[in-house]
Amino acid sequence: MSLKLILLIYFGLRNWKIVESRLRKRELVTCRKIFSVLMNKYTKKSLTSIGLYIKSDHSTILHYKKKHKDLYEISNEYRYDFNYV
């Protein structure tokens, strides 16, 4: 099962296009953040190529990585979502 499909099911989203959109709903941002962090951790893809999956640039992926570290330590909800996926 692909990471995209797992995240779509977990967050209850209909398709990946909504994740690629510019909407800033919390569940969409969390989905993008988790996708970016896991892709960076488990693949050898560049930040730019990871950004193409979610229609963002490499600086957004860097931002997600930094925010992940902070949120993982502080937010029980985010930590639960990340560990569950």
Wavefront OBJ file of the C-alpha trace (Angstrom):
o trace
v 0.000 0.000 0.000
v 1.409 3.411 -0.905
v 2.056 6.167 1.602
v -0.387 8.423 -0.235
v -3.183 5.877 0.098
v -2.446 5.256 3.770
v -2.608 8.984 4.502
v -5.812 9.436 2.475
v -7.505 6.645 4.420
v -6.214 7.793 7.808
v -7.291 11.416 7.340
v -10.544 10.485 5.564
v -9.731 12.363 2.367
v -11.268 11.570 -1.011
v -8.290 12.086 -3.304
v -4.731 13.373 -3.369
v -5.659 16.555 -5.251
v -7.097 18.038 -2.071
v -3.734 17.444 -0.357
v -1.974 19.217 -3.229
v -4.311 22.189 -2.927
v -3.440 25.398 -1.103
v -6.104 24.825 1.582
v -4.715 25.278 5.086
v -7.061 23.092 7.084
v -5.250 21.450 9.955
v -5.745 17.878 8.743
v -4.422 18.766 5.287
v -1.345 20.512 6.664
v -0.704 17.599 9.017
v -1.094 15.161 6.130
v 1.418 17.112 4.011
v 3.817 17.377 6.933
v 3.732 13.651 7.719
v 4.071 12.765 4.035
v 7.098 15.038 3.647
v 8.858 13.798 6.764
v 8.331 10.123 5.929
v 9.386 10.568 2.303
v 12.523 12.365 3.431
v 13.300 9.716 6.034
v 12.660 6.562 3.992
v 13.557 7.532 0.424
v 16.565 9.081 -1.236
v 14.478 11.665 -3.054
v 15.577 15.289 -2.973
v 13.537 17.905 -1.149
v 12.546 19.374 -4.511
v 11.209 16.043 -5.796
v 9.295 15.438 -2.561
v 7.809 18.902 -2.947
v 6.525 18.005 -6.407
v 4.234 15.367 -4.860
v 2.439 18.028 -2.845
v 2.992 20.930 -5.251
v 5.369 22.779 -2.930
v 8.984 23.812 -3.136
v 11.996 22.546 -1.214
v 11.818 25.318 1.382
v 8.327 24.178 2.387
v 9.657 20.661 2.936
v 12.462 22.063 5.109
v 9.873 24.014 7.093
v 7.767 20.863 7.563
v 10.823 18.986 8.851
v 11.532 21.683 11.444
v 7.909 21.940 12.515
v 7.684 18.151 12.770
v 10.488 18.075 15.300
v 8.790 20.740 17.447
v 5.286 19.331 17.152
v 6.387 15.773 17.847
v 7.781 16.878 21.208
v 4.920 19.207 22.163
v 1.651 17.971 20.627
v 0.143 14.679 21.781
v -2.347 14.783 18.890
v 0.350 15.230 16.250
v 2.556 12.560 17.854
v -0.379 10.126 17.830
v -1.156 10.842 14.161
v 2.492 10.433 13.140
v 3.016 7.209 15.086
v -0.262 5.697 13.900
v 0.576 6.229 10.246
l 1 2 3 4 5 6 7 8 9 10 11 12 13 14 15 16 17 18 19 20 21 22 23 24 25 26 27 28 29 30 31 32 33 34 35 36 37 38 39 40 41 42 43 44 45 46 47 48 49 50 51 52 53 54 55 56 57 58 59 60 61 62 63 64 65 66 67 68 69 70 71 72 73 74 75 76 77 78 79 80 81 82 83 84 85
